[in-house]
Amino acid sequence: MTFDDLNSIHARLVRHYGPRRQKLTIFLYAPDDLTFGMTRILQSMSTMTDHVNVQVFRDCEALNSILPEVGKSLCELRTSLHENC
């Protein structure tokens, strides 16, 4: 993804949620440096509006404590995905 891609995604989210007076919270898992940097850009853009809130996590255990139970933790899902690749 490029900055233009992130900017486009952010703009679409604001256009969708803004007029409806709704707020979207996005939780992003970014374990490596590149992913973390890109998600932080999106998080920074989200501070310009009240309609999109982006939370970035580098640690899957911290993310698991916020997300509802889905039967498997994010770490378990990630491990099983990498085993199947």
C-alpha positions in Angstrom: 0.0 0.0 0.0 1.1 3.5 -0.7 0.3 6.8 1.1 -2.3 7.5 -1.6 -4.0 4.2 -0.9 -4.2 4.9 2.8 -5.4 8.4 2.1 -8.1 7.1 -0.2 -9.2 4.5 2.4 -9.4 7.1 5.1 -11.4 9.5 3.0 -13.9 6.8 2.1 -14.4 5.8 5.8 -14.9 9.5 6.7 -17.4 10.0 3.9 -19.3 6.9 5.0 -19.4 7.4 8.8 -19.3 11.2 9.0 -22.8 12.0 7.6 -24.3 9.2 9.6 -22.7 10.6 12.8 -21.3 7.2 13.6 -17.8 6.3 14.8 -15.7 3.5 13.5 -12.9 2.0 15.6 -10.4 -0.1 13.7 -7.9 -2.4 15.5 -4.8 -3.1 13.4 -2.1 -5.7 14.2 1.3 -4.6 12.9 4.0 -7.0 14.0 6.8 -5.8 11.7 8.3 -2.4 11.1 6.9 -1.7 7.7 3.4 -2.6 8.6 3.7 -0.6 11.8 4.8 2.5 9.9 2.0 2.3 7.4 -0.7 1.7 10.1 0.7 4.6 12.1 0.1 6.8 9.1 -3.5 5.7 9.0 -3.7 6.3 12.7 -2.3 9.8 12.4 -4.9 10.6 9.6 -7.7 9.4 11.9 -6.9 12.1 14.4 -8.2 14.6 11.9 -11.8 13.4 12.3 -14.1 12.3 15.1 -15.5 9.5 12.9 -12.6 7.1 12.6 -10.4 5.9 15.4 -7.5 3.6 14.6 -5.6 1.6 17.3 -2.4 -0.1 16.3 -0.9 -3.1 18.1 2.5 -4.7 17.7 1.8 -7.4 20.3 -0.9 -9.9 19.5 -1.5 -10.6 23.2 -2.3 -6.9 23.8 -4.7 -7.0 20.9 -6.4 -10.2 22.2 -7.2 -8.5 25.5 -9.3 -5.9 23.6 -11.0 -8.1 21.0 -14.0 -10.3 21.9 -13.5 -14.0 22.1 -13.6 -15.7 18.7 -12.6 -19.2 19.8 -9.0 -18.7 18.9 -6.6 -16.0 19.8 -5.0 -13.8 17.1 -1.7 -15.5 17.8 -3.2 -18.9 17.3 -4.9 -17.8 14.1 -1.6 -16.2 12.8 0.4 -19.3 13.7 -2.1 -21.6 11.9 -2.1 -19.4 8.8 1.7 -19.5 8.6 1.8 -23.2 9.0 -0.5 -23.6 6.0 1.6 -21.3 3.7 
